[in-house]
Amino acid sequence: MTALKRLTALSLTTLLYACSAFQGKPMPLPPPTPHAQLIVYAQTGTLEKMGSISVTVRGSTDDADRAIQQKADAYGARYYTITLKQEHALTNMWTSRAVLYR
């Protein structure tokens, strides 16, 4: 029974340590520019969330990125993070979602 308790405690400790390793450290923001900028989640700590957007475009992953940036610009966002980028099978269509920040 003691070995089972030790194994359980070790497993929980390892799991908690692994979760903290994925949190990441806060990172500084790039200076604002005339267009919305792609940032990583670790840079969003001090920003105000504006909402989320999505696009579906025919083409490549770069086309989806450009469409997200154009839509973020239209909404007046300074920064955005892409939360999903997915290709639809056999159709050359891409869906992308992003969260907007000011």
N, C-alpha and C positions, 0 to 999 in steps of 0.2 A: 504494500500500500504506500509506503514511503517513496518508493521509486516512481510510482504513478503521480504522486503530488509534485515531486521534483520535476518530472517531465512536463507536467501541466504548467508549472511556474516558469520553466525555461521556455516553453512554447509561447506563453503569453508575453513574456519579456521580449522575445525575439520579434513577435508580431508588432508590439508597440514601438520598438526601435525601428523596424522597417517602415512603419507608417510615418514616423517623424523624419526619416531620411527623404521621403518623397515630397514633403511639404515645401521645401525650397526656402531660400533666403530672399528677403525683399531686395529688389534691384532698382536702381535709379531709372527714371523715365527719360526718354530722349526729349530734347527741346521741342516745343510745338512748331509745326510747319503749316503751310496753307492747306495741306491735304491730311486726311486721317492717316495715322500710322499704325501698323501692325506691331503689337507688343505681346509679351508673354504674360502668363497669369501672375507670376511673381511680381510684376510691375503694377498690378492693379490695386494694391492695398490702400492707396490714398485717393483714388479716383472715385467719382460718382458715376454709378451705372445709369445709362440713359434708356436702355432697352436692348432688344435683340432684333436681328434681321436675318433673312435667308434669301438665297438666290438659286435658281436652277438655270444653267446655261449649257449650250452645245459647244463643244470644243475641248480644251485641255484644262488641266489644273490651274495653269496661269490665267486662263480666261475667267475661271471662277474667282480667283484672287482679285483680279481687276474689277469684276462686277461687285464684289463685296466692298472694295475700297471706294468705288464710285457711289454706291448706296450709302456708305458711312459718311462720305463727303456731303451727300444730299441731305442727310439728317443733321449735319452740323457737328458730328463727333470729331474729337481730336485724336482719339485712340480707339482701337478695337482688338479683340482677341478672337481668333477663329476657333470655334468649338467642334465643328464637324466639316469634313470634306469627303464626299463620297461619290464614287463613279457608279452610274447605273449600267448594269450589264448589257453589253452589245449595242448600246444606243449612243455612245459618245457624249452622254449628258452628265453633267456634274451638279451636285447639290452641295451648297456650302452654307453654314450658319456661323454667325458671329455675335458677340456681345459688344455693345457700344459704350464708350466712356467719354466723359467730358473732363 
